[in-house]
Amino acid sequence: MKSTPFTQKHIEMGAKMVPFAGYNMPVEYTGINEEHNHVREKVGVFDVSHMGEIWVKGPSALAFLQYTTSNDVSVLTPGKIQYSCFPNGKGGIVDDLLVYCVDQVTYLLVVNASNIDKDYAHLSAIAPKFGITPGRELYNASDEICQLAVQGPLALRAMQKICDTDVEGMEYYTFKKLTIAGIKDAIFSTTGYTGSGGCEIYVANKDADRLWKAVFEAGKEFDIRPIGLGARDTLRLEMGFCLYGNDIDDTTSPIEAGLGWITKFSEAKGDFVDKVLMQGQKEKGVSRKLTGFELVDKGIPRHGYPVCDESGNEIGVVTSGTMGPAVRKAIGMAYVTPAFSKAGSEIFIKVRDKLIKAVVVKTPFYKR
């Protein structure tokens, strides 16, 4: 099992550690609910060094990414970030990812920890068709970079104290290369997986200790705290954000998952993996849709629970579910047949042979 450059700090601070995506990671410190609400109200720090970073460089980088991802990379300008996915050639998703545009010949892909090897192998198989050599223009830097996600409404205010340029005024889904706490060439981005604002900071592993100390020192007056992956999951679910392996995977298409907005069919986009298949789904419709819901009756929905109509006929399956600490409701997402996907539709979650009433709602569940 791998460790991140911050693993020993989590242990020393009393975190409950669990295996996650091959890493020894903190799932919680003081409790998921408390940590969740702290991020909603103040500022918390997540170790997300397990995430993958893959560089794509050279004159063919843009064409390569236009073909391998679902979104239109050509609209990106330096300093902008785009959410996208890798279609797998069979109607499913290899992974969802972020595309960072450094310039028109240099891109950084941030991918999920559990999919790093799969993603790199997938890209490496296609790369030669674009004159891109794995290990050169396509480079997996995941083991060289660490990352802290500083999240919450006070995050940017706290981090401004240790940055050499303005970060409080940064727009959503942008990034800068800057010096933070004396660490040069750090990447500072504003994407977020919590819905409460904040940033992500990428530095070389050798600078991990310096970054950790500086971040917590800068945030001390704002009651900054370390936060585990348990709260990261409940925070993202309150926002209706997909989690790979739960809500999307190799068997789900972006169109089914409500990710049509990152699946572009414009002339500028051109051809890409699964374009014809996905265009057909968009025009003709799909047999299931990822939908948000809230429980009406008491209970907690869990991944894998069947979704039924009032007669008990199965119409889908729960992909994610929890008791939302900030919304104070039992919420979840599920793939259901289109007839039951509209807001206001009554559905039932099957919990130990009992049908628990729920209603379909639009996401996000949490609104700032």
Secondary structure, 3 states (H helix, E strand, C coil): CECCCCHHHHHHCCCEEEEECCEEEEEECCCHHHHHHHHHHCCEEEECCCCEEEEEECCCHHHHHHHHCCCCHHHCCCCEEEEEEEECCCCCEEEEEEEEEEECCEEEEEECHHHHHHHHHHHHHHHHHHCCCECCCEEECHHHEEEEEEECCCHHHHHHHHECCCCCCCCCCEEEEEEECCEEEEEEECCCCCCCCEEEEEEEHHHHHHHHHHHHHHCHHHCCEECCHHHHHHHHHHCCCCCECCCECCCCCCCCCCCHHHCCCCCCCCCCCCHHHHHHHHHHCCCCEEEEEEECCCCCCCCCCEEECCCCCEEEEEEEEEEECCCCEEEEEEEECHHHCCCCCEEEEEECCEEEEEEEECCCCCCC
